[in-house]
């Protein structure tokens, strides 16, 4: 009997040791969201889930594309356009979550995932957009669109898909398609690097630390407290820290009386990526510019501006410039008038300097008070986040008869 139990125990251990366990079986992306309104379960998603979900998403959509092009039936709106439209559900599912979280609250781990996934996403898109058999089916539907009994929405969808494939290089020869693939990969890598460098410059490479409370003159109590909290988070308790993030940057430029510090913070902001350090982006921008021009010429356009605007309402860069210039002329007239009035304020106060760009917010606020007896800080209490939210809800309730109640059973990130 003991021998029997030993054999049974050994067999069980051996089975558990050799059983193939799917390491992704607990991945939230691979299941239906068991949440209210099927919102993503952010409380269960962590960084280890993204790459397996992306990889499976790529594979699933490619299988769906293969099914479309291997369909022996003649191309139709349903078996080609709608099948393509409905493909890639898992990929969209993970993309929506990853894009939202990394865009609003990125981390080093999410940046590393983006570096790995970005070239794979580019390759995947090119595999679809440059697929000859898939484009042949779309072109057949497009060529016959006016005699296929399509309604207006279907007709527009067919035309949009056809145009998108053309603009993605589907009509190029094989040599040019390979060139386009290489360009897209380079631009993908450069785009990720540019985003990473700009983020580093904004969040970590520049911080203005103040240890003399006199240098905070003009700032509100709330702005000073916020700067103290920022400094404390940076292990500099007892000081005040200002970063290039807008909620930290703008109040200082608008209210701080210390002109030298306003200049320092302003230059820190507009010189991002142009400091000849490891986060400098000048060379990246030049490479992206040249690749965009090369891609536009490959598509038959003289400039990237022509390519980029050709399928929009304006159609040509000249139309865009005309529109902007029509706005700029009266706008510049007002700006020049305001500049002269701000300079008068500087001169009246005994300032021995010419208005510079880092002075604009500060003296625009003074000019507003002088003209209208109104300070932006007077309006601030009315535009707290909670007030703005409640105001939007009230308008929606009056217009559409709907009400809003906070729910605490929905996971958030």
BELBEL-V332563 format. One record per residue. N is the residue number from 1. RES is the residue in three letters. SS is DSSP state (a for helix, b for strand, c for the rest). D_FIRST is the distance of its C-alpha to the first C-alpha in whole Angstrom. Layout:
n=<N N>
res=<RES RES>
ss=<SS SS>
d_first=<D_FIRST D_FIRST>
This chain:
n=<1 2 3 4 5 6 7 8 9 10 11 12 13 14 15 16 17 18 19 20 21 22 23 24 25 26 27 28 29 30 31 32 33 34 35 36 37 38 39 40 41 42 43 44 45 46 47 48 49 50 51 52 53 54 55 56 57 58 59 60 61 62 63 64 65 66 67 68 69 70 71 72 73 74 75 76 77 78 79 80 81 82 83 84 85 86 87 88 89 90 91 92 93 94 95 96 97 98 99 100 101 102 103 104 105 106 107 108 109 110 111 112 113 114 115 116 117 118 119 120 121 122 123 124 125 126 127 128 129 130 131 132 133 134 135 136 137 138 139 140 141 142 143 144 145 146 147 148 149 150 151 152 153 154 155 156 157 158 159 160 161 162 163 164 165 166 167 168 169 170 171 172 173 174 175 176 177 178 179 180 181 182 183 184 185 186 187 188 189 190 191 192 193 194 195 196 197 198 199 200 201 202 203 204 205 206 207 208 209 210 211 212 213 214 215 216 217 218 219 220 221 222 223 224 225 226 227 228 229 230 231 232 233 234 235 236 237 238 239 240 241 242 243 244 245 246 247 248 249 250 251 252 253 254 255 256 257 258 259 260 261 262 263 264 265 266 267 268 269 270 271 272 273 274 275 276 277 278 279 280 281 282 283 284 285 286 287 288 289 290 291 292 293 294 295 296 297 298 299 300 301 302 303 304 305 306 307 308 309 310 311 312 313 314 315 316 317 318 319 320 321 322 323 324 325 326 327 328 329 330 331 332 333 334 335 336 337 338 339 340 341 342 343 344 345 346 347 348 349 350 351 352 353 354 355 356 357 358 359 360 361 362 363 364 365 366 367 368 369 370 371 372 373 374 375 376 377 378 379 380 381 382 383 384 385 386 387 388 389 390 391 392 393 394 395 396 397 398 399 400 401 402 403 404 405 406 407 408 409 410 411 412 413>
res=<UNK UNK UNK UNK UNK UNK UNK UNK UNK UNK UNK UNK UNK UNK UNK UNK UNK UNK UNK UNK UNK UNK UNK UNK UNK UNK UNK UNK UNK UNK UNK UNK UNK UNK UNK UNK UNK UNK UNK UNK UNK UNK UNK UNK UNK UNK UNK UNK UNK UNK UNK UNK UNK UNK UNK UNK UNK UNK UNK UNK UNK UNK UNK UNK UNK UNK UNK UNK UNK UNK UNK UNK UNK UNK UNK UNK UNK UNK UNK UNK UNK UNK UNK UNK UNK UNK UNK UNK UNK UNK UNK UNK UNK UNK UNK UNK UNK UNK UNK UNK UNK UNK UNK UNK UNK UNK UNK UNK UNK UNK UNK UNK UNK UNK UNK UNK UNK UNK UNK UNK UNK UNK UNK UNK UNK UNK UNK UNK UNK UNK UNK UNK UNK UNK UNK UNK UNK UNK UNK UNK UNK UNK UNK UNK UNK UNK UNK UNK UNK UNK UNK UNK UNK UNK UNK UNK UNK UNK UNK UNK UNK UNK UNK UNK UNK UNK UNK UNK UNK UNK UNK UNK UNK UNK UNK UNK UNK UNK UNK UNK UNK UNK UNK UNK UNK UNK UNK UNK UNK UNK UNK UNK UNK UNK UNK UNK UNK UNK UNK UNK UNK UNK UNK UNK UNK UNK UNK UNK UNK UNK UNK UNK UNK UNK UNK UNK UNK UNK UNK UNK UNK UNK UNK UNK UNK UNK UNK UNK UNK UNK UNK UNK UNK UNK UNK UNK UNK UNK UNK UNK UNK UNK UNK UNK UNK UNK UNK UNK UNK UNK UNK UNK UNK UNK UNK UNK UNK UNK UNK UNK UNK UNK UNK UNK UNK UNK UNK UNK UNK UNK UNK UNK UNK UNK UNK UNK UNK UNK UNK UNK UNK UNK UNK UNK UNK UNK UNK UNK UNK UNK UNK UNK UNK UNK UNK UNK UNK UNK UNK UNK UNK UNK UNK UNK UNK UNK UNK UNK UNK UNK UNK UNK UNK UNK UNK UNK UNK UNK UNK UNK UNK UNK UNK UNK UNK UNK UNK UNK UNK UNK UNK UNK UNK UNK UNK UNK UNK UNK UNK UNK UNK UNK UNK UNK UNK UNK UNK UNK UNK UNK UNK UNK UNK UNK UNK UNK UNK UNK UNK UNK UNK UNK UNK UNK UNK UNK UNK UNK UNK UNK UNK UNK UNK UNK UNK UNK UNK UNK UNK UNK UNK UNK UNK UNK UNK UNK UNK UNK UNK UNK UNK UNK UNK UNK UNK UNK UNK UNK UNK UNK UNK UNK UNK UNK UNK UNK UNK UNK UNK UNK UNK UNK UNK>
ss=<c a a a a a a a a a a a a a a a a a c c c c c c c c c a a a c c c c c a a a c c c c c c c c c a a a a a a a a a a a a a a a a a a a a a a c c c c c c c a a a a a a a a a c c c a a a a a a a a a a a a a a a a a c c a a a a a a a a a a a a a a a a a a a a a a c c a a a a a a a a a a a a c a a a c c c c a a a a a a a a a a a a a a a a c c c c c c a a a a a a a a a a a a a a a a a a a a a a a a a a a a a a a a c c b b b c c a a a a c c c c a a a a a a a a a a a a a c c c c c c b b b c c c a a a a a a a a a a c c c a a a a a a a a a a a a c c c c c c c c c c c a a a a a a a a a a a a a a a a a c c c c c a a a a a a c c c c c c c a a a a a a a a a a a a a a a a a a a a a a a a a a a a a a a a c c c c c c c c a a a a a a a a a a a a a a a a c c c a a a a a a a a c a a a a a a a a a a a a a a a a c c c c c c c c c c c c c>
d_first=<0 4 5 5 6 9 10 11 12 14 15 17 19 20 21 23 24 26 27 31 32 36 37 40 38 39 43 45 48 45 45 47 49 47 51 54 56 53 55 53 50 52 49 46 48 48 49 46 47 50 50 47 48 52 50 48 52 54 51 51 55 56 53 56 59 58 57 61 62 60 61 63 65 69 69 69 69 66 64 65 67 65 61 62 63 60 58 56 55 52 55 57 55 54 57 59 56 56 60 61 58 60 63 63 61 60 58 58 54 56 59 56 55 58 59 56 57 60 61 58 60 63 61 60 63 65 62 63 67 68 66 68 67 66 70 71 69 71 74 74 74 76 79 79 78 82 81 77 78 76 77 79 75 74 77 77 73 74 76 75 72 74 76 73 72 75 76 72 73 72 76 76 76 73 74 75 72 70 73 72 68 69 71 69 66 69 70 66 66 69 69 65 67 70 68 66 69 71 68 68 72 72 69 69 72 74 75 78 77 80 80 84 84 88 86 85 88 88 85 83 81 78 79 79 76 74 75 74 70 70 71 69 66 67 67 71 71 75 76 76 75 76 74 75 73 76 75 76 79 81 82 83 85 87 87 87 91 90 91 90 86 86 87 85 82 84 84 80 79 82 81 77 76 80 79 79 75 72 72 75 75 79 77 75 77 79 77 76 79 80 77 78 81 80 77 80 83 80 80 84 85 87 85 82 84 85 82 80 83 84 81 82 85 87 87 89 89 93 92 89 92 95 93 92 95 97 94 95 99 99 96 98 101 99 97 100 102 99 99 103 102 99 102 104 102 101 105 106 103 104 102 103 100 100 97 94 91 89 92 92 89 91 94 93 92 95 97 95 96 100 100 98 97 94 91 88 86 88 86 82 81 82 80 77 73 73 76 76 73 74 78 76 74 77 79 76 76 80 80 77 76 72 71 68 66 63 60 57 54 55 53 56 56>
